[in-house]
């Protein structure tokens, strides 16, 4: 009886907590609380000179266009180049089949989710205890996420509004592949 009272969460506490969570969810994304990227400028369609150099050094970035727009979604394309880089079975690309186009809802970008999947697959290839591999993966995912937020919004609908060119996705895909490759190699200690 004593324990039951101690662990109770009364209705007032619940309503207060739930209203805070809902407010943050509703207003946070609108006010930019959760992402440092400011969508006031238009995203570049072409790589800058510095970005071109980064892409040129990355085998994954160069290979990205072998898949993107050729029967593979954005998420599948970046996962496929990750799998090929890791010498893993290519049919694992099916793991990303539902993530293209912002999980099919123009929500969280497939380049972001596919890259995170690639980092997850990479963590399974490193010669470490499971807990250490997961820690290294978490560090890599955090870096990938922060890098993404510094260059683009999280959602497809904000990256490529209806009627705009897919060139922005090509640019971001190449950059995402280069970043994923860098982080994979970092996890592997190379």
N, C-alpha and C positions, 0 to 999 in steps of 0.2 A: 504494500500500500504506500509506504513512504517513498520507495523508488519510483512508483508510478507518478506521483505528484512532482517529484524532482525533475523528471524528463518531459513533463507536459509543456506544450507550446500552446498558449492560449490563443483564442481567436483574435484578440486585439493585436498581439504580437505578430501573428500571421498576416493580418490585413496591413499592418504598418510595413512589414518587410516586403510583402507582395507588391504593394503600391510603389515602393521605392524601386524594386526590380523592374516593374512595368514602365515606370517613368524613365528610368535609365535606358531601357530598350527602345522606347518610343522616341525620346528626345536626344539620346546620345548620338545616334547615327546622323540625325539631322543637324546637330550642332557641332559635329566633328569631335566629340569627346573621345572617341575610340580610335581615330586614325589621324595621324599628323599630316596626311596628304590634303592639300587644299585644292578643291576642284574648280578654282577660279580661272585657271589657265587651261588651254586646250593641250591635250597630250600630243607630243611630236609623233609624226608618222614615219620619219626616217631616223636612222641611227646618227648620232653626232659622231664627230671624228674620234673622240675618246671611246665611245661605245663601239664603234666599228673595230677599233684595235682589240677591245675586250672579246668581241665575237670572233675575230680572226684567231685568237689564241685558244679558243674552245672548240674541241671536236664535237661536243654535244650541240653547241649553238649552230655550227655549220650543218650538222645532220638534221636539225629541227625541220627545215623546209622539205626534207624528203617525205615527211609525214603530214605536216599541217596543211589542211585544205585538200588532202588527197585521200579522203576516206577516213581520216583520223581527226577527232576533235582536238581542241587545244589541250585538254587534260591528257588525252591518249597520246598526243604527239610528244609532250614533254616526258611522260612516263616511258614511252617507247625508247627515246634516246637515252634515258637513264638506265633502262634495262639492258640495252645494247652496250652501253659504257661499262656496266657491271658484269657483262657476260652472263646474264640471267635469261631464263626462258621468255621469249617474246610474247607467248600467249598469256603471260601475266598482265599484259596491257589491258585485258578485259576488266581488271579491277577499276580502271578509270572510265569505263564505258558510260556510266551514268553521271559523270562529273562535268562533261563538256557543256559549254553554253551556260555556265553558272549553275550547275546541277540541273540543267534543263529549264531553269526558271529565271535566267539572267541575274542570278544572285552571285555567290562567291565564285570568283574567276577560276576557270579550269586550269589556267597556267599556274595559279597559286596552289590549288589542291593537287594537281598532278605532280608538281614539283615536290610537295610535301610527301606524297606517296613514294616518289623516287628516293627521297632521303630516308624514308622508312625502310625501303628495300636495301639501301646501302648499309644501314645499321645492322642488318642481318648478315652482312658479308664480312664484317670486321672481326678480327680475332680477339675478342674481349668477352668477359662475363656478360650475361644478359643485362644485368643492371647497369653496367658501365656502357654497353652499347646503346641502351635506351637513354642514358644521360647524354652521351655524345650526340645522339639523334635530336634530343630536345634542344640542345645548344644550337645545332645546325638549323633546326626548324625556326628557332627564335631569330636567328640571323637572317634567314630567308624571308621570314615574315616582315621584319623591320626594313629590310632592303626593298621589299615590294611596296610597303607603305610609303617609303620615301620617294617612289617614282610613279605610283598609280593608285587609284582607288581600289577597294577590295572587290567591288561588284561589277559584273559585266555590263549591267545597264548604265553604269557611270563611266566605264571605260569606252564603250562603243555604243552610243545611243542609236536607236533605229535610224537607218538611212545613211550611216557614216561608213567610211572606208575600213576594210579589215586590215589595212596597213598598220594600224596601231597595234593590232594583235600580233602581227608578224614581228614588229619591232620588240614588243614586250616579251614575246615568246623566245626570241633569240637571246635577249638579256636574261630571262629567267633560266634558260638552259645553261648559259655560261655561269650564272651564279650557283645553280644546282651542282654543276660539275666541280666548281671551286670548293663548295662545301662537302661534297662527297670525298674529294681528295683530302680535305682537311680531316674529315672523320677517319679516313684510312691512314692518316699520319704521313701522307706523302707530300 
